[in-house]
Amino acid sequence: MQRDNILSLIGLATKAGRIVSGEFMTEKEVKSGKAALVIVAGDSSDNTKKKFQNMCEYYKVPIHFYGDKDTLGHAMGKEFRASLAILDKGFADGIRKQLKKYDETIA
């Protein structure tokens, strides 16, 4: 159930225009300080994961590895997406809360 909540929040944030996706845009928003949360697909390459992990640590942006490229892309109504940045603190907090619940149910 949590998984659906996460994906529908991503969908809502997309409709509200508060998400950017794709490696280039995600990186740009993290570095500009606008990203409130970064989500990277679990099936992304190790290089991509490491790059975003390091970048988010440096810029102090929360990061989660979640789902797969198809699922993330589908939630946004696009083709597969390896990374996305939530630009709205409200959406980011809501998604983080759901991610925490989701992590607890699979732990």
N, CA, C and O of each residue as an XYZ file, in Angstrom:
428
protein
N       0.822     -1.210      0.000
C       0.000      0.000      0.000
C       0.863      1.271      0.000
O       0.595      2.217     -0.741
N       1.894      1.273      0.837
C       2.778      2.449      0.927
C       3.339      2.808     -0.440
O       3.462      3.980     -0.796
N       3.672      1.780     -1.188
C       4.276      1.993     -2.506
C       3.353      2.846     -3.374
O       3.810      3.764     -4.054
N       2.040      2.539     -3.349
C       1.078      3.313     -4.137
C       1.012      4.769     -3.678
O       0.905      5.683     -4.496
N       1.076      4.973     -2.363
C       1.060      6.340     -1.822
C       2.257      7.136     -2.321
O       2.123      8.299     -2.702
N       3.413      6.512     -2.317
C       4.632      7.181     -2.773
C       4.483      7.577     -4.238
O       4.764      8.712     -4.620
N       4.037      6.623     -5.048
C       3.916      6.882     -6.480
C       2.827      7.908     -6.782
O       2.973      8.706     -7.708
N       1.730      7.898     -6.010
C       0.694      8.899     -6.291
C       1.150     10.291     -5.846
O       0.784     11.286     -6.472
N       1.941     10.373     -4.776
C       2.501     11.676     -4.381
C       3.465     12.186     -5.450
O       3.493     13.381     -5.747
N       4.252     11.281     -6.025
C       5.149     11.679     -7.123
C       4.317     12.187     -8.296
O       4.658     13.190     -8.923
N       3.219     11.485     -8.587
C       2.313     11.904     -9.660
C       1.711     13.278     -9.401
O       1.647     14.113    -10.303
N       1.267     13.512     -8.162
C       0.687     14.814     -7.795
C       1.713     15.930     -7.920
O       1.421     17.001     -8.452
N       2.914     15.668     -7.426
C       3.982     16.677     -7.495
C       4.330     16.981     -8.954
O       4.651     18.118     -9.299
N       4.263     15.953     -9.804
C       4.529     16.152    -11.231
C       3.470     17.069    -11.839
O       3.791     18.016    -12.557
N       2.196     16.772    -11.541
C       1.097     17.595    -12.065
C       1.207     19.033    -11.576
O       0.858     19.973    -12.289
N       1.696     19.189    -10.355
C       1.843     20.536     -9.773
C       3.083     21.245    -10.319
O       3.316     22.414    -10.014
N       3.876     20.537    -11.126
C       5.081     21.131    -11.697
C       6.192     21.316    -10.679
O       7.030     22.207    -10.816
N       6.196     20.461     -9.646
C       7.190     20.588     -8.572
C       8.221     19.471     -8.595
O       8.843     19.165     -7.578
N       8.400     18.857     -9.784
C       9.391     17.785     -9.930
C      10.189     18.008    -11.207
O       9.639     18.427    -12.226
N      11.476     17.728    -11.148
C      12.262     17.639    -12.383
C      12.807     16.221    -12.418
O      12.981     15.588    -11.376
N      13.077     15.723    -13.621
C      13.593     14.366    -13.708
C      14.698     14.301    -14.746
O      14.907     15.224    -15.533
N      15.397     13.176    -14.718
C      16.539     13.002    -15.605
C      17.793     13.470    -14.888
O      17.755     14.370    -14.049
N      18.885     12.846    -15.232
C      20.142     13.108    -14.536
C      20.554     14.581    -14.563
O      20.914     15.152    -13.534
N      20.497     15.183    -15.739
C      20.961     16.563    -15.899
C      20.138     17.552    -15.057
O      20.692     18.373    -14.326
N      18.805     17.456    -15.173
C      17.933     18.385    -14.443
C      17.996     18.155    -12.931
O      17.987     19.106    -12.149
N      18.060     16.884    -12.529
C      18.144     16.567    -11.105
C      19.414     17.185    -10.520
O      19.382     17.817     -9.464
N      20.522     16.993    -11.219
C      21.811     17.539    -10.766
C      21.747     19.061    -10.686
O      22.221     19.655     -9.718
N      21.162     19.688    -11.701
C      21.069     21.148    -11.754
C      20.301     21.694    -10.538
O      20.728     22.669     -9.920
N      19.168     21.060    -10.199
C      18.342     21.537     -9.087
C      18.986     21.270     -7.731
O      18.804     22.049     -6.795
N      19.739     20.173     -7.616
C      20.458     19.898     -6.366
C      21.499     20.997     -6.151
O      21.607     21.563     -5.064
N      22.265     21.287     -7.212
C      23.339     22.283     -7.099
C      22.813     23.701     -6.911
O      23.493     24.544     -6.325
N      21.596     23.972     -7.409
C      21.024     25.315     -7.258
C      20.362     25.480     -5.891
O      19.956     26.582     -5.521
N      20.254     24.373     -5.139
C      19.663     24.451     -3.806
C      18.144     24.370     -3.803
O      17.522     24.581     -2.762
N      17.533     24.068     -4.944
C      16.065     24.013     -5.007
C      15.498     22.637     -4.693
O      14.320     22.515     -4.357
N      16.321     21.600     -4.798
C      15.828     20.237     -4.568
C      15.588     19.997     -3.083
O      16.463     20.254     -2.257
N      14.388     19.500     -2.747
C      14.061     19.192     -1.354
C      14.249     17.698     -1.073
O      14.377     17.283      0.079
N      14.261     16.905     -2.138
C      14.425     15.457     -2.011
C      14.830     14.892     -3.366
O      14.306     15.309     -4.399
N      15.753     13.953     -3.362
C      16.145     13.289     -4.602
C      15.785     11.810     -4.478
O      16.055     11.178     -3.456
N      15.173     11.270     -5.529
C      14.874      9.841     -5.563
C      15.591      9.250     -6.776
O      15.456      9.734     -7.899
N      16.354      8.193     -6.517
C      17.092      7.519     -7.583
C      16.563      6.092     -7.669
O      16.389      5.427     -6.648
N      16.309      5.630     -8.874
C      15.785      4.274     -9.073
C      16.774      3.238     -8.555
O      17.985      3.365     -8.737
N      16.236      2.219     -7.912
C      17.069      1.153     -7.363
C      17.842      0.390     -8.420
O      18.878     -0.206     -8.125
N      17.340      0.403     -9.668
C      18.041     -0.342    -10.727
C      18.951      0.562    -11.567
O      19.372      0.182    -12.660
N      19.249      1.745    -11.058
C      20.208      2.625    -11.736
C      21.605      2.025    -11.622
O      21.858      1.166    -10.778
N      22.505      2.489    -12.483
C      23.879      1.972    -12.427
C      24.543      2.406    -11.122
O      24.152      3.400    -10.511
N      25.544      1.649    -10.712
C      26.272      1.987     -9.486
C      26.880      3.382     -9.582
O      26.915      4.126     -8.602
N      27.365      3.729    -10.793
C      27.943      5.060    -10.997
C      26.919      6.155    -10.718
O      27.223      7.136    -10.038
N      25.700      5.989    -11.246
C      24.635      6.976    -11.050
C      24.307      7.093     -9.569
O      24.199      8.199     -9.040
N      24.146      5.950     -8.894
C      23.823      5.961     -7.462
C      24.905      6.682     -6.671
O      24.615      7.525     -5.823
N      26.169      6.335     -6.963
C      27.293      6.931     -6.228
C      27.364      8.436     -6.483
O      27.586      9.220     -5.560
N      27.174      8.826     -7.733
C      27.232     10.240     -8.104
C      26.194     11.051     -7.312
O      26.519     12.083     -6.725
N      24.946     10.571     -7.302
C      23.895     11.301     -6.594
C      24.059     11.220     -5.084
O      23.785     12.188     -4.376
N      24.507     10.067     -4.587
C      24.752      9.907     -3.149
C      25.762     10.964     -2.682
O      25.527     11.672     -1.703
N      26.888     11.057     -3.399
C      27.935     12.012     -3.037
C      27.455     13.453     -3.167
O      27.711     14.280     -2.292
N      26.755     13.752     -4.268
C      26.268     15.107     -4.520
C      25.268     15.526     -3.443
O      25.331     16.641     -2.925
N      24.346     14.620     -3.113
C      23.325     14.950     -2.118
C      23.936     15.116     -0.731
O      23.504     15.965      0.049
N      24.932     14.310     -0.432
C      25.635     14.464      0.840
C      26.283     15.843      0.912
O      26.153     16.561      1.904
N      26.979     16.192     -0.157
C      27.697     17.468     -0.211
C      26.743     18.661     -0.086
O      27.016     19.608      0.651
N      25.622     18.603     -0.814
C      24.670     19.725     -0.805
C      23.585     19.577      0.264
O      22.656     20.381      0.341
N      23.724     18.525      1.091
C      22.792     18.273      2.191
C      21.335     18.168      1.728
O      20.439     18.807      2.281
N      21.130     17.347      0.702
C      19.783     17.084      0.195
C      19.461     15.623      0.514
O      20.258     14.739      0.199
N      18.307     15.353      1.134
C      17.960     13.951      1.416
C      17.837     13.160      0.116
O      17.333     13.661     -0.890
N      18.306     11.919      0.159
C      18.241     11.067     -1.033
C      17.679      9.707     -0.647
O      17.970      9.183      0.429
N      16.870      9.141     -1.540
C      16.331      7.786     -1.332
C      16.512      6.998     -2.610
O      16.396      7.534     -3.712
N      16.799      5.716     -2.448
C      16.834      4.812     -3.592
C      15.539      4.031     -3.519
O      15.262      3.360     -2.525
N      14.738      4.121     -4.588
C      13.402      3.553     -4.517
C      12.922      3.073     -5.880
O      13.183      3.701     -6.906
N      12.219      1.950     -5.868
C      11.574      1.466     -7.083
C      12.564      1.162     -8.198
O      13.742      0.904     -7.955
N      12.059      1.199     -9.418
C      12.925      1.015    -10.577
C      12.608      2.100    -11.598
O      11.647      2.854    -11.444
N      13.423      2.167    -12.637
C      13.292      3.254    -13.633
C      11.899      3.305    -14.259
O      11.328      4.382    -14.435
N      11.355      2.126    -14.595
C      10.023      2.075    -15.209
C       8.953      2.621    -14.271
O       8.104      3.414    -14.676
N       9.005      2.188    -13.017
C       8.004      2.599    -12.025
C       8.056      4.107    -11.796
O       7.021      4.773    -11.774
N       9.262      4.640    -11.625
C       9.399      6.086    -11.402
C       8.911      6.873    -12.612
O       8.194      7.863    -12.474
N       9.307      6.424    -13.795
C       8.869      7.101    -15.014
C       7.360      7.052    -15.158
O       6.720      8.050    -15.491
N       6.801      5.877    -14.904
C       5.358      5.688    -15.029
C       4.594      6.613    -14.069
O       3.570      7.189    -14.438
N       5.100      6.748    -12.838
C       4.448      7.604    -11.840
C       4.400      9.057    -12.311
O       3.515      9.819    -11.923
N       5.364      9.426    -13.151
C       5.427     10.798    -13.659
C       4.749     10.941    -15.018
O       4.691     12.033    -15.584
N       4.237      9.822    -15.533
C       3.605      9.856    -16.846
C       4.617      9.998    -17.969
O       4.311     10.542    -19.031
N       5.825      9.504    -17.726
C       6.880      9.581    -18.737
C       7.470      8.195    -18.955
O       7.028      7.212    -18.361
N       8.483      8.138    -19.824
C       9.187      6.871    -19.973
C      10.100      6.715    -18.769
O      10.083      7.544    -17.859
N      10.897      5.655    -18.763
C      11.700      5.383    -17.573
C      12.581      6.562    -17.149
O      13.118      7.293    -17.982
N      12.710      6.720    -15.855
C      13.490      7.789    -15.244
C      14.380      7.200    -14.155
O      13.903      6.489    -13.270
N      15.683      7.500    -14.225
C      16.605      6.970    -13.219
C      16.663      7.873    -11.990
O      16.961      7.416    -10.886
N      16.373      9.168    -12.195
C      16.454     10.079    -11.049
C      15.431     11.195    -11.179
O      15.039     11.585    -12.278
N      15.010     11.699    -10.018
C      14.109     12.845    -10.006
C      14.351     13.647     -8.745
O      14.799     13.119     -7.728
N      14.047     14.926     -8.829
C      14.192     15.808     -7.670
C      12.843     16.460     -7.389
O      12.199     16.994     -8.292
N      12.427     16.412     -6.132
C      11.198     17.072     -5.696
C      11.599     18.485     -5.269
O      12.514     18.656     -4.462
N      10.918     19.496     -5.809
C      11.306     20.881     -5.547
C      10.437     21.550     -4.485
O      10.619     22.728     -4.177
N       9.505     20.801     -3.934
C       8.571     21.388     -2.985
C       8.731     20.695     -1.636
O       8.649     19.469     -1.554
N       8.960     21.475     -0.577
C       9.213     20.886      0.734
C       8.020     20.068      1.225
O       8.200     19.004      1.818
N       6.820     20.552      0.986
C       5.618     19.826      1.409
C       5.528     18.450      0.776
O       5.327     17.454      1.471
N       5.679     18.390     -0.551
C       5.660     17.099     -1.246
C       6.811     16.225     -0.762
O       6.634     15.031     -0.520
N       7.988     16.826     -0.622
C       9.172     16.067     -0.197
C       8.939     15.437      1.172
O       9.266     14.270      1.384
N       8.370     16.212      2.108
C       8.110     15.685      3.456
C       7.103     14.536      3.405
O       7.277     13.514      4.069
N       6.043     14.720      2.601
C       5.023     13.685      2.468
C       5.599     12.404      1.895
O       5.299     11.310      2.371
N       6.424     12.545      0.872
C       7.020     11.374      0.228
C       8.012     10.694      1.180
O       8.067      9.467      1.255
N       8.789     11.497      1.902
C       9.755     10.914      2.855
C       9.040     10.128      3.944
O       9.509      9.072      4.368
N       7.902     10.648      4.393
C       7.128      9.964      5.422
C       6.653      8.601      4.898
O       6.735      7.595      5.603
N       6.158      8.580      3.655
C       5.701      7.324      3.045
C       6.877      6.372      2.809
O       6.749      5.162      2.998
N       8.027      6.928      2.393
C       9.213      6.093      2.161
C       9.652      5.432      3.465
O      10.050      4.267      3.478
N       9.575      6.182      4.551
C       9.971      5.649      5.858
C       9.050      4.480      6.233
O       9.521      3.437      6.686
N       7.734      4.659      6.044
C       6.779      3.581      6.323
C       7.060      2.378      5.422
O       7.035      1.230      5.864
N       7.332      2.675      4.138
C       7.611      1.601      3.170
C       8.859      0.827      3.592
O       8.866     -0.403      3.544
N       9.911      1.532      4.005
C      11.147      0.886      4.447
C      10.887     -0.005      5.655
O      11.466     -1.084      5.782
N      10.002      0.462      6.545
C       9.705     -0.326      7.739
C       8.928     -1.604      7.399
O       9.096     -2.635      8.051
N       8.071     -1.520      6.362
C       7.288     -2.717      6.021
C       8.123     -3.770      5.308
O       7.802     -4.957      5.368
N       9.197     -3.351      4.630
C      10.030     -4.357      3.947
C      11.233     -4.781      4.775
O      11.918     -5.743      4.426
N      11.498     -4.072      5.871
C      12.668     -4.378      6.707
C      12.456     -5.684      7.467
O      13.330     -6.108      8.222
